[in-house]
Amino acid sequence: MKSLYLVESDGLEFMGAEGGALRIEQKGKAPWYVPAARVERAVVWGSVRLDTEALGLLLRRNVPISFVARGGETLGIAWSPAERLARPALLLAARRADPQWREAYRRRLDAWVREARLDLVRRLDPATAERWCERGLRGRDWQAWRRVRLEPLEPGVDPVWKYLRGLVWETVTARVLAEGFDPHAGVLDARQRYGFVREMTRPFVPWIDGCVLTGARAGLLPRADSGGAELTPAQLRRWTARFEGDREWLDRDLGRRLGEVARLARDWQPSLDARRPPRERRAP
């Protein structure tokens, strides 16, 4: 087991620890045990009681523990004190004040987002993707394409989209911390909570859209007459399996991008024009 999901709607009531194992209690069932050595990440979704011994067991093994609200928002993440902010966070803090570096970072981030959008459209709408490749992909074109396909699927889209976004957000946060970045120190908006995580999540939004659209074709979205407010335990398991099927790829892609950001900060050289002092004007 690599990921441990503790979801309130599954009837989970309590997680404790016995020896080197986690004891999980589910309503109406006998407790079951998971060896802590098999867990690489834990996600607590909704209201589930946790024993401090269980938390300590995971943290001592450097397992990140994410807490996600019922609506899909990541409330916070606990990680071992050994996972401290390292050189990448310090480099970004030093570069953030340089407008040229921020612009280079923005262009890199925008390129990742365009690449992800085109990849999705190539799979679902090749003719449109070819047209966009010829004339360029504009933001309003993407928003119109996305709106036409997602709006008719409401209200079933909202709970699925939020659930998948919460899982992506948690994965990005854990990897950002593991690589030594500050999750709150965004480059484009340093005042926003989880600013850097928000920026690193943007290229994965088309993946979420793609999951929802392909799920709609397969009839996997909640029915309109069900209200669409919350996913059932069976739906949660289905969409969690969908995420886990791509998680290795998502984590690898994220690691590549974080490496590019670190190299951009480490090897940055401002242009000669920016370093050259302004030429003095002489009076005529």
C-alpha positions, 0 to 999 in steps of 0.5 A: 500500500502506498496511499492510505485514504481515511474517508468519513463517508466510508463510515470510518470512525477512528484510527489508532496505533498498535505496535507498528500497525495502524488500527482503523475502526469502521462503523459496524465492522471489526477493526482492521490493521495496516502496517505503517511501513506500507504507507507512503502518504495518508489523506484524511477526508472529512471528520475522522478521529485520529489518535496521537500515537497513530499520527506520531507513528506516521510522522516518525516514518516521514509520511505526510498526512493531509487533512481535506474538507468534505468539499475537497479543500486541503485544510493543511498538511502535517509532515515530519520536522525532518522535512524542513524548508531547504535551499529551493525555498531560499532561492525562490525567496531571493529571486522573487524580488527580481521582475525579470526572473518573475517574468521568466517563471511566469512564461515557464508556468504558462507554457506548462499550462498550454501544453497540458491544455493542448494534450487534453484537446488532442485526445478529445477534439483533434480538429480543434487542437490542430486549429489551435496549433496553427493560430495559437492557443488563446485563453478565451478559446480554452475557456469557451471550449471547456465551458461548452463541455462541462456546463451541460454536465452540472451538477454532477461535475462539481463534487467529482471535480472538487474531489480530484482537485483535492487529491491533486492539491494534496499530492502537490503540497506533499511533493513541494514540501519534500523538495524543500519549497515553501508551499505558501510562498507563491512567486506570482502572488506571495500574499496568497495562502498556499500560493506556490501550491496553487501555481504548481497545481495549474498545469494539472487542471486539464488532467482533472477536466479530462477525467471528468469528461471521460467519466461523463462518457462512461456514465460515472458522474452522479445523476442530476436527481441525486442532488450531486452534493456529495459522492457515495462511498462507491463513487469515492472508491472509483474516482480514487482508483482513477487518481491512483492509476495516474498518480505516479505519472502526476508525481513524476511530472510535478517533480520535473517541473519543480526541478526546472523551477529550482534550476531556473532560480539557481542558474538565473542570469539577468540580461546585460541590459538589466545589469547595466547602470542607466546612462546619464543624460547630459544637458544640451 
